[in-house]
Amino acid sequence: MVSQGIVQEAKLDSYNSPHYTPSVKELKAVINMEGSFHLDKLQITKVNWDTNDRMIMKASFLIRRLVGRMWQSTLELWRNPCLQATFERR
């Protein structure tokens, strides 16, 4: 995209998209510290995103495709606004 003039090289070199998943303990600490509301209960749902997992590999093509789409959707929710803010033309 840089060679085609769509994206400036300086913007490409400056873009960083880190991903951090806090622990339950860290999440509770931030919620309590912020103070907007009281946390009575926190439920965590574990999702297996490993598409090479034995259970997923044994599943049907439809299930494997669904897992991939869930992962894609999750990434797009937080990454797309960051990409737009960094690379949009002004």
C-alpha positions in Angstrom: 0.0 0.0 0.0 3.0 2.3 0.6 4.3 1.6 -2.9 0.9 2.4 -4.3 0.8 5.8 -2.4 -2.3 4.7 -0.4 -0.5 4.8 2.9 2.4 7.0 4.0 5.4 5.1 5.0 5.8 7.1 8.2 2.3 6.2 9.3 2.9 2.5 8.5 6.1 2.5 10.6 4.4 4.3 13.5 1.3 2.0 13.7 1.3 -0.4 16.6 -1.7 -2.7 17.5 -0.9 -4.3 20.9 -3.3 -6.7 22.5 -3.6 -7.2 26.2 -6.2 -9.3 28.1 -6.3 -8.5 31.8 -6.7 -11.1 34.4 -9.9 -11.3 36.5 -8.0 -9.8 39.4 -6.8 -6.8 37.3 -10.3 -6.3 35.9 -11.9 -6.2 39.4 -9.2 -3.8 40.6 -9.8 -1.3 37.8 -13.6 -1.4 38.2 -13.3 -0.9 41.9 -10.7 1.9 41.5 -12.7 3.8 38.9 -15.7 3.8 41.3 -18.6 4.5 38.9 -20.4 1.3 40.1 -20.1 -1.5 42.6 -19.2 -5.0 41.3 -21.4 -7.6 42.9 -20.7 -10.5 40.5 -18.3 -11.1 37.6 -18.9 -13.9 35.3 -16.2 -15.0 32.8 -16.8 -17.1 29.8 -13.7 -18.8 28.4 -13.5 -19.0 24.6 -11.1 -21.3 22.9 -9.7 -19.2 20.0 -7.2 -21.8 19.0 -8.4 -23.1 15.6 -5.8 -25.8 15.8 -7.2 -27.3 18.9 -8.0 -31.0 18.7 -11.7 -30.5 19.7 -12.1 -27.8 17.1 -10.3 -29.8 14.4 -12.7 -32.7 15.0 -15.7 -30.4 14.7 -17.4 -29.8 11.4 -16.2 -27.3 8.9 -19.1 -25.1 9.9 -18.0 -25.0 13.5 -14.4 -24.2 12.6 -15.6 -21.5 10.3 -17.8 -20.0 13.1 -14.8 -19.9 15.5 -12.7 -18.1 12.9 -15.5 -15.6 12.3 -15.9 -14.9 16.0 -12.2 -14.2 16.3 -12.3 -11.9 13.2 -15.3 -10.0 14.6 -13.7 -9.5 17.9 -10.5 -8.1 16.4 -12.4 -5.8 14.0 -14.3 -4.3 16.9 -11.2 -2.7 18.4 -8.8 -2.7 15.6 -10.8 -0.9 12.8 -11.3 2.4 14.7 -7.5 2.4 15.4 -6.7 1.7 11.8 -9.1 4.4 10.6 -7.7 7.0 13.0 -4.1 6.2 11.9 -4.5 5.9 8.2 -7.4 8.0 7.1 -6.6 10.7 4.6 -6.8 14.2 5.8 
